[in-house]
Amino acid sequence: MNDSIKVVKASGLTENYDEKKLSFSLHQARVPIAMVNQTLSYISSRVKDSLTTQEIHELVKIYLEQNGLGLEAINYDLKRAVMRLGPSGFPFEKYIARILNQNGFQTEVGVVVSGRCVNHEVDIDAQKENQHYLIECKFHNTPGNKTDVQVALYTYARFLDIRAAITEQVHHAQFHQAWLITNTKVTKDAVDYAKCLNMHLVSWTYPHQGNLREMIISSGLYPITSLDLSLPQQQSLTTRGIVVCQDLLDAFKQERVSDIISQEQEKWLLNQCQKLLSV
């Protein structure tokens, strides 16, 4: 039985192969139900002891692509694509700011704000509808890491110190709420702490509605790391400010990347981007 097979996690620890987890990920990637069952059967016939979760992930992604589900394969790989933004050299907080801008927020990244006790560099200063948010972005570039309660604690402490300064000095605006956004999972203690203090918490799968995965898909801001590009290509593009698929389409029109991407590769990437942006 597959439930007795041990697979190796990114941390190096082993766990039982869990078909339910894979099923959940496939549903989250919007894979049709019939193909979910077909994919589970395919992987079940190939999973074995000591296979890594990364190897299983690649098997699933390739299988979806081979069965004409390129968009769903990109959605399935989206979490890792966001992680690849780090090695490509693009700051996570700038990516989050773009997603927020797409949703009607005004944002500033890397703002230094005076607190009552010390100065703080705020990852994102965001405003919408007369509300003002202090946003901490916690990025992990490897699977398996969780954002714990310590991050929530220092995020809220920073928020309190800045709010305390408002009564002692002129401040350009009052922060109404602290936010913590991360690209991986969060611990239960972090969730409980955030709920207790009305801190807005967003992780890859939390909350059920409005999590980071949903924010990316609904905004259409798929990172270029979702595409079939080499790491040097990704780094060259992000250096030029080309971070999401729409940026790349614009760059193709302006003929700004012919030194990075061949004409043959451009046709393939155009097709990928257009499919993503037409959803």
N, C-alpha and C positions, 0 to 999 in steps of 0.2 A: 504493500500500500504506500502511496506517495506521502501520506502523513507521517511515515516513519523515516523518510529520507531527510538527511541533514544537508542544508545548503549553507554556504559561507557568506556572511554579511560583509558590508564594506568595512566594518570595524575589526574584522577578523574573527569575530565570534560566530558560532554556528547556531542555527535554529531549524526547526522542522519546516519543510516546504509547506507553504500555506496557500492552497489554491484559491481560497476566499479573498486573500489580499490581492492576488493577480486579477481575479474577477472584478473586484472593486476598482482597480486601476484602469481596466479596460472600459468599464462603464463610464468612469470619469473622463476618459479620452473620447467618449461618444462613439465607441465601436458598436455597430448593430448587434442585437442580441444573438442572432444566429451565428455571427462571426465570433462573438465572445465565446460561445460554447465550442466552436470549431478550434479556436486558438487554445483554449484550455486543454482540449483533447490532444492537440499537437504537442504542446509543452509537456503534458503529462507523460507522453510516450518517450520523451527525451531527457527529462529531469533525472538526475542521479546524485548519489552522495558526493559531496565536496564540490559540486558545481557552485559557482559564485552567483550572487544575486545580479551582479553586473552581466554575467554571461547569459543568464535567463532573460534579462532585460533586452540584450542584443538579439537573442533568438526571437523574442516577441516582436520587436521592432521590424526585423527583416521579414518575418512571416506576414505581418500586416502589409508591408510595402509590396511583397510578392503577390498579394491577393488584391491589389488595387486600392488599398486603403492608406494612401500616402498622407493625407491630412490627419487621419486618426493616428498614424504612426508618429507624426510630429507632435500631436497632442499628448500621446503616451510618453514621449521623450522630453516633454516640455520642462519638467523639473530639472533634469540634467542639463538642458539647454541653457536655463537661467544660471545654473552653477558654472557653466563654461564662460559666462560673461566675465567672471573674475580673471581667469587666465588670459582672456582676450584683452584685458586692460581697461575695461569700462566699469566705473563705480556703480554698485548696486543702487545706491541712493538716487543717482541721476536717472536710472531706469524707472524706479518707483515714482519719481517726480513726473516723468513723462506720462505714466499711467494715470496719475492723479490729474494732471493737466487735461487729459482726454476726458476726464469725468467732471470738468468744470471747476477744478481747484486752481488757485494761483499759488505758485510755489517758488521758494528760494532754497538752494542747496548749500550746505556748509556755512550757515550763518552763525556768527559769534554773538551771543547774547549775554548780557550781564545778569548774574544772579545776585542774591543778597550776600552770599559768601564768596563765590568765585565766578569767573567767566566760563561759559559753556559753548562748545561748538555743536550746534543743533544740526542733525543730518538734513532734515527738511522742515522748513517753516511754511506751513500751508494755510490758506484761507479760503473759505467758501461761505456765502450767505451770512456774512457778519460773524462767522465763527472762526476761531484761530486755533491751529493745532500744532503742537510740538511733536515731531515724529522722529523716532529712533529706528534706524534700519539695521538689522542684524543679518549679515550674509555668511553663509557656509558654502564652501566650494566642493564638499564631498558628501555623499549620501550617508545617512545614519546619524548625523549630528542633530541634536535637539536644542532649541533655545530654552534655557531654564529660568527659574524664578529669579536668579541673581540679575539677569538682564532686565527683567521687569522691575526689580527693586531699584536699580540705579537709574532707569528711565524715569520712574515716578519721582525719585529724589531730585533729579535734575529739574523736573517740572515744578516741584514745590519750591526749590531755591529761586527759580526764575520768577515764579508768581509772587514770592515774598518780596522781591525787589520792586515790584510794581508800586507798593505803598510808600517806597522810600525815594524813588527817582522816576523821572518821566520815561515812559516806555512806549515804543511806537504802537503797540497793541497788546492787549491782554490775551494770554494763552488760556483757552477754555477747556482743553482736554489734551491729555498725553496719549500718543499712539505708539505702538510697537509693531513693526512689520518685519517678518522674517521669511526666508525662502525655503525653510524646512519645517519640521514639526515643532511643537512646543510641549513642555511637560504639563501634567495636570496641575501642579502647584502654580505654574505661571498663569494658566487659565483662571484658576481660582482667585489668585491675587488680583488679576486684571478685573475680574467681575466685581470683586469686593470694592475696588477703588474707582470703578467706572472708567477704567483705562481701556481704550480701543485696541484690541489685539487681533492681528491678522497673520496667519501662517499659511503654509501651502494648502492645508485642508480645513483650516478653522478660520472663521465660523463655517457652518454648513453652507450658508449662502453668503457670498461676498468674500470668499477666501481668495488667496493670491492667484491660484490657478484660474478661477472664474474671472478675476479682474483682468488677467492677461488675455484670455480668450475673447471676452466680451469687448475689450478695447481694440482688439486686432493688432496689438503691438507685439507681435512675435519677434523675438530677438533673432538677429542674423545667425546666431549660434544654433538655431533650429535647422539651418540649411546645410547642404552638402558643401561645406567650405573647410579648407585646412586651417589649422591654428594660425600659421603666418598670414593667411588671407584675412581671417577674422581680426587679427591684431592690426593689420594695415587699414582695414575698413573702419574699425572703431577709432583709430587715430584720426581719421578724417571726419569723425562725427557720424558715421553710418552705422547705426546700432540696431534698427528694426527693419523689417521687410520693406515698409513704405520708403524709408530712407534709401534703400538699395534700388528700388524702382525709380525713384527720382534721380539717383546718380546715373543709372543706365540712360535715362532720357538726356541728361546733360553730358554724357560721355566722360564721366569723371573717374571711371574705374577700369578703363581698358588696359592699364598697366598691371592690374591685379587679377582680373578675370578675363579669360579667353572668350572669344565670340561663341564658341561651341558651348562652353560652360554657362555663358550668359543666357542662352536660350532655355536651358534647363532650369536655371534659377528664376528666370522670368515666369516660367510656368508654375514653379513652386509658390512664388510670392503671390501671384495672381489668384491661385486657388485659396491660399490662406486669407487673403483680403476680400474674397468674394463671399465668404461665409456670413 
